């Protein structure tokens, strides 16, 4: 868990804690081993240490190469867990291979309007530090539309009421002026 303190604020300790909590809540409705669910959620973004591009694959390698886990999980279980981590990324175009991949993918979505707005603002400030507030808004809105819009790449693999309801709320905010007003307020508060 302390490794997440070195990542950008959008992927820091608060994010991994939320993914763990969301994963455990979702797992209650499915036939899933809670210990595996917890470990998968805890390791899901550790590969960010090597950059964003292949972080899901790098996270899976980190899990599979952790000798501590071998005392609790078999090689087959570790492979299943690594595959779940590889499958969690929102931009993947394939369905996760197991219920564990679907759980962590769904949990990682963490579709909460203010959480997403804050995370996208933190990300923009961190990686586009020379942008004006308006440029941050335009870049962030375009990203949000590409990911969460009606034709966005985000897929919900499990039918959770929370994510379905919150995705609708997010899309409604993006379609109105509310999104821009809230985003500009957040950018001014955190910059």
Steps between C-alpha positions, in 0.01 A plus 500: 500500500778752572617470138189690390627811680752547217243509220306800374215619720243336274657160572618547857401333829143634487446338162629156595302511825183580303567217253553254786180615672301492173640155411405351835147646475450369144643157589222445756256454211718245318662165562850635562776433753525818707875453560570492127274801446690700762845416361397569140363841597810583706738414215293626206695824433846424643638482146466880478850503644612425142261747333136505393522337158515134608429541868247216509753251358776631726266476801430136414875430483548661842229277648639182341854577614411570864630195691287585807182415310621145428437405862126570463423437132585228251668573166164457324334744740779753449459466123123557533566808716763636259255460211236691697746786548587499128129514417407794728597787270205706377647535150520122448277392217447147629285365779694396811577126505360432846264632763807640676592712198143624478492588870823702499410666168161603636651613832771702325236695309404665831238700316437776747451841339712706740768231532541478123498877462768538766714217360488636146592848630795363701616301199480801269689724742771237547560418134406828330634751752540781244130499402261780586183406693303512173749267329477261796122504464505434123756218532315345793159527337629335182650218706176460697293487181739245345481281811158555660291640213216306336749359248795494739736211545404432863318170538313385807544123521275447801158651540548695822229747584751747642714527183198503267333779701820702540595470132162646409555785748847569357372507142220737598750737664722489191204583276418807709711792621531336842811304401693809390395701806600222738825428316610864498424528873705189577794613283511833680483329841781249438740703284 
